[in-house]
Amino acid sequence: MNKFHEGSLIYPLNLSLNVIDMDRMTSFYTDSMGFEMLEKKEDFVELGVDGRRILTLVSPGDVVEKPPRRSGLYHFAILLPDRKYLGSLINHLRDNNVPLTGGADHEVSEALYLQDPEDNGIEVYADVTDSKWEWDGDQVQMGTDPLDFRSLMELGKDINWTGMPKGTRLGHMHLHVGDLEEAYRFYSLIGFKRVAQMAGSANFISTGGYHHHIGLNVWNGRGAKPAPENATGLRYYTLAAPDRETQEKILESLRDGNQKAEMKDGILHTQDPSGNRIQIIIA
């Protein structure tokens, strides 16, 4: 499924979290989740797969626990290259007593859900072949059927989980926002299109016909306010742009739409109307 996370598309590349307990969080993401340690310093740790950075943990000196009912991260979603690895991961998590919060067959993907030690939501999923996705015009059909844990665990039983497999990517970001339409107008300036929605409470947006690169919801309350910048949770996330021309067009589009945006050292910095900070780089 890497055709939806490469080339001319705009897609999520990595993210950064503010954390309180760096040792505990690092252990969870390396030992339980199977990320590689790419770089470690006193106040930050970079984690990834096959040398590709996916997650950065940062421990600001003044970090505070995120207040409830705020905008920010709902979950970040790790895309595995094949469902057999999803089964292997389920077996690994079971064997290491790592609790899951749920699982679902979304028709376009199979996903399991869990929380890290500081309550950040995580989805790990494998896509169904896109030729099997069903579309109604420009809207993809997604469901929430029960996940077939048994068949996945059987499929993965002969694969020894040694960490996230090569080809693993940050598949999508799912964010709490204060206003769905305001958020969608912002992301449409970057180039995203709405491909699914849920009863006025969630939008799913993408480029290139993916089922979603970004999810937006108001499940923390309409009008939810941003958390303080030094709060635990999402620090920022990164979108990949294919080239300098696209990056500059996004900058112009955001400014024309009266959104804050600035270029600094080749990185486009902006934030959505709910305070979710974004970096857009050329990948």
ChimeraX attribute file (.defattr): number of C-alpha atoms within 10 A of each C-alpha:
attribute: neighborCount
match mode: 1-to-1
recipient: residues
	/A:1	18
	/A:2	12
	/A:3	10
	/A:4	19
	/A:5	21
	/A:6	15
	/A:7	14
	/A:8	16
	/A:9	21
	/A:10	26
	/A:11	29
	/A:12	25
	/A:13	25
	/A:14	24
	/A:15	21
	/A:16	19
	/A:17	20
	/A:18	25
	/A:19	30
	/A:20	21
	/A:21	13
	/A:22	17
	/A:23	10
	/A:24	13
	/A:25	17
	/A:26	22
	/A:27	14
	/A:28	16
	/A:29	19
	/A:30	16
	/A:31	14
	/A:32	17
	/A:33	20
	/A:34	20
	/A:35	25
	/A:36	20
	/A:37	17
	/A:38	17
	/A:39	12
	/A:40	13
	/A:41	8
	/A:42	8
	/A:43	12
	/A:44	19
	/A:45	20
	/A:46	20
	/A:47	24
	/A:48	23
	/A:49	20
	/A:50	14
	/A:51	11
	/A:52	17
	/A:53	20
	/A:54	23
	/A:55	23
	/A:56	23
	/A:57	25
	/A:58	23
	/A:59	18
	/A:60	15
	/A:61	9
	/A:62	8
	/A:63	16
	/A:64	16
	/A:65	15
	/A:66	21
	/A:67	12
	/A:68	10
	/A:69	17
	/A:70	22
	/A:71	28
	/A:72	26
	/A:73	22
	/A:74	23
	/A:75	23
	/A:76	25
	/A:77	23
	/A:78	20
	/A:79	24
	/A:80	23
	/A:81	19
	/A:82	17
	/A:83	21
	/A:84	20
	/A:85	25
	/A:86	26
	/A:87	25
	/A:88	23
	/A:89	28
	/A:90	23
	/A:91	21
	/A:92	23
	/A:93	16
	/A:94	12
	/A:95	9
	/A:96	11
	/A:97	10
	/A:98	15
	/A:99	12
	/A:100	14
	/A:101	11
	/A:102	12
	/A:103	20
	/A:104	18
	/A:105	19
	/A:106	18
	/A:107	17
	/A:108	22
	/A:109	20
	/A:110	24
	/A:111	25
	/A:112	21
	/A:113	17
	/A:114	18
	/A:115	15
	/A:116	16
	/A:117	14
	/A:118	16
	/A:119	13
	/A:120	17
	/A:121	18
	/A:122	21
	/A:123	23
	/A:124	22
	/A:125	25
	/A:126	23
	/A:127	20
	/A:128	17
	/A:129	11
	/A:130	13
	/A:131	7
	/A:132	9
	/A:133	16
	/A:134	13
	/A:135	13
	/A:136	9
	/A:137	7
	/A:138	11
	/A:139	16
	/A:140	21
	/A:141	16
	/A:142	19
	/A:143	12
	/A:144	12
	/A:145	12
	/A:146	13
	/A:147	17
	/A:148	14
	/A:149	19
	/A:150	11
	/A:151	12
	/A:152	20
	/A:153	20
	/A:154	13
	/A:155	16
	/A:156	21
	/A:157	18
	/A:158	11
	/A:159	14
	/A:160	12
	/A:161	20
	/A:162	13
	/A:163	18
	/A:164	23
	/A:165	16
	/A:166	12
	/A:167	14
	/A:168	21
	/A:169	24
	/A:170	22
	/A:171	26
	/A:172	24
	/A:173	25
	/A:174	23
	/A:175	22
	/A:176	28
	/A:177	32
	/A:178	25
	/A:179	20
	/A:180	21
	/A:181	14
	/A:182	13
	/A:183	18
	/A:184	19
	/A:185	15
	/A:186	20
	/A:187	19
	/A:188	17
	/A:189	19
	/A:190	21
	/A:191	17
	/A:192	23
	/A:193	24
	/A:194	21
	/A:195	22
	/A:196	20
	/A:197	18
	/A:198	10
	/A:199	6
	/A:200	10
	/A:201	14
	/A:202	21
	/A:203	23
	/A:204	23
	/A:205	24
	/A:206	24
	/A:207	22
	/A:208	17
	/A:209	18
	/A:210	22
	/A:211	26
	/A:212	25
	/A:213	25
	/A:214	24
	/A:215	23
	/A:216	25
	/A:217	24
	/A:218	21
	/A:219	17
	/A:220	17
	/A:221	16
	/A:222	17
	/A:223	15
	/A:224	19
	/A:225	19
	/A:226	20
	/A:227	21
	/A:228	14
	/A:229	17
	/A:230	18
	/A:231	20
	/A:232	23
	/A:233	26
	/A:234	26
	/A:235	21
	/A:236	22
	/A:237	23
	/A:238	21
	/A:239	20
	/A:240	21
	/A:241	24
	/A:242	16
	/A:243	13
	/A:244	13
	/A:245	11
	/A:246	17
	/A:247	22
	/A:248	14
	/A:249	14
	/A:250	20
	/A:251	23
	/A:252	17
	/A:253	18
	/A:254	20
	/A:255	14
	/A:256	11
	/A:257	12
	/A:258	10
	/A:259	17
	/A:260	14
	/A:261	19
	/A:262	15
	/A:263	15
	/A:264	8
	/A:265	5
	/A:266	12
	/A:267	15
	/A:268	20
	/A:269	18
	/A:270	20
	/A:271	16
	/A:272	18
	/A:273	22
	/A:274	22
	/A:275	18
	/A:276	21
	/A:277	17
	/A:278	20
	/A:279	21
	/A:280	24
	/A:281	20
	/A:282	16
	/A:283	15
